[in-house]
Amino acid sequence: MDAFLTLFETILLPAIYQTLYMSLTATLLAFLLGLIPGIVLVLSDSNGLSPNKTLYTTLDFIINTLRSFPFIILIIVLFPFTKLLVGQSIGTTAAIVPLTIGTAPFFAKLIESAFKEIDRGIIEAPKSYGATNLQIVFRVMFPEALPSLVSGITLILIVVVGFSAMAGTVGGGGLGDVAIRYGYHRFRPDVLAYTVIILVLMVQGFQLLGNLLYKLLKK
């Protein structure tokens, strides 16, 4: 028991903090980064408020291309950009860069999908009163789509937790790094098992919190 407590305090607990830091920060930044392209997709769609087929098709192609990029390759490709941006290419802060860039396209499509689920009548009413497109987006569509957005954010946050563990294999820190360095390279199956259990509990916790928020917002 003492050995486990020592292991937990010195290795696992710092790794948990690092994983939470990477996952939560990257998810927030990715949401902000994906917000504008997501809104542009909604507005420029053929049924949107400002239809523009060329703009929609071009942006949709770029976003789908970025979404299909394998994450482990994206980390390596972005090494120079990450170093330029944060001054280092490995470590927990450095890992946030590819996590954000790799996740932002998913948020753009999530926002588009959530906004398209809104009843057209709810959008047409403020439009008939002369509301601008931005007013309709932020005062009508955003509040209406909030439960769906929360549900989607929860899903993407869980994916980011998995990506952060993957980033650990190339020096990203966190639980993935602990699993590789201590569990695999030092032949410690107990450490490997602990990291898996912690990741499962973390995902379950995020999902429960997301479900709770969704139910509260749906009322």
N, C-alpha and C positions, 0 to 999 in steps of 0.2 A: 504493500500500500504506500509506504514511504517513497519507494522508487517511482511509482506512478505519479504521486504528487510532485516530486521533483521534476519529472519529465514534463508534467502538465504546466508547471509554473515557468520553467526555463525554456521550453521549446514549443509546446502546443499553444499555450495562451498567447504569446506574441504572434504566432502564426495566425491565430483566429483574428486578432486585431488587424493584422495586415490584410487578410482576406476580406474582412468587413470594410476596411478602408478602401481597398481597390474596387470592390463590387459596388458599394453605395456611391462612391464618388464618380466612378465611370458611368453608372446608370443615370445619375443626375445630369452629368455633362452630355451624355449621349441623347437624353431626352431634349435638352435645350438645343443641341446641334441638329436634331432631327425634326424639331418643331417647325421651322420655316419651310424646309422642303415638303413636309407633310401638308402644311396649309396650302402651299402653292399647288400641290397635286389636287387637293380638294377643289380649289378655286378654278383651276384650268381644265378640270375634267369636262367631258361633253355635257354632263348634267350639272356642272358647277355654276358658280355665280359669274365667272368670267371665262367661258370656254376658250381654250387655246390648244388645238390639237398638237401643234408642233412642240410647244413647250411641255405639254403633258407627256408626249411620247418620248421626248429627249430625256426629261428628268426621270421618268419611269424606267427607261433603259439603264441610265447611270446607277440608280438605286438598286435595281435588280442585279446588275453586274457586281456592285460592291457587296451585296448580300450573299452572292455565291462564292466569294473569296474565302478559301480555307483559312481559319483563324491562325493556325500555327505558322503558316507561310506569311500571313499579314504581319505578324509580330516581327519576323526576320526582315521582311521588305521595309518595314518602317523604322528599323534601327537607326539609320542616319537622321531621319526626321525627328525621332524621339530624342536623340542626343542633342539635336539642334534646339529642340523646344524646352527640354527640362535639364539639359546638361549631362545626362547619363542615358545609357541604353538598356541597363539592367537595374533591377530593384523594384520595389512596390510602386513608387511614384512613376517610374518609367513605364511600368506595365499598364498604368491607367490610360496612356495615350492610345495604344492599339485596341485596348478594351473599348474606349470611347468611340474611336473611328469605326471599329468593327461592328458596334451595336447601333450606332446612329441611324443607318439605313433601315434597320428593323423598326425603329421608332417612327420613322417617316411613313412607312407603310401601315404601322399600327394606328397612327393618327388619321391617315386617310380612311382606313377601314372603319374606325370608330365614328368618324363624322358622317360617313355614308349611310350608317344605320339610322340616322336621325330622320324622323318623319318629315317629308317635304313641306307639309302644311305649317310646321313650326318655323321653318325657314322663310316661307313665302309671306307669312304675316308681317314680320318686321320689315321685309323688303317692300311691301306695299305701302308702309308708312314712311319710306324714304331712308331707311337705315343704310349706312355704307357697308361695303363688304367686310371690312375689318370689324365694324361694330357687330355684324351678324356672327362673325367667326368667334370673337372673344366674349360677347355678351349672351349669345344664344346657343351656338353650336358647342362651344367648349363646356359650359355647365351641363348641357344635355348629354354630352358624350363622356362626362367624368367617370361614371361607374365602369364603362367599357375600358376607358383609359387606365383606370386603377387595376382592373383585371389584367390588361395587357402588360402594364408596367411590372406587375408581380411575376408574370411569366418570363419577361425578358430579364428581370433581376436574377431569377433562378438560373437562366442560361448564362448570365455574366459570372455567377458563382462558379459554374462549371468551366467557363473560359479562364477565370482567374487561376483555377487549379492547373489548367493547361499551361498558363503563362509561367507557372512555377518550374516547369521543365526546362525553361531557357533563362532561368535566373530572375523570375518575376517575384519571388518571395511567396509568403503565405503557406497555406496547408499543402498545396501541390508541391512546393519546394521541399517541405519537410518530408512528405511521402517519398519523394525521389531520393533526397540526400541521406535520410536516416532509414527509411523503410526499405528502399530498394538497394542503394549502393552499400549500406552497412548491414544488410541482411537482418533487419529488425521487423519481422512480420507484425509484431504487436503495435509498433508505431504506425505501420501501414493501416492496420485495422482501426486504430484510434482516429486517424485522419478521415477515413471513410465514414465512420460513425458520426463524427463531428459535422462533416459536410451534409450527411443525410439529415441530421437534426436541424442544421442551419436552413436547409431548403424547406423542411417541414414548417419551421417557424415563420419563414417569409410567406409561405403559402397560407398558413392560418391567419396571419396578419392581413394579407391581401384579401382573403375571403371575408374577414370581418369588416374591413373598410368598404368593400363592395356592397355588403348587405346594408351598412349604415347609409351609404350614398343612394341606394336604390329606394329607400323609404320615402 
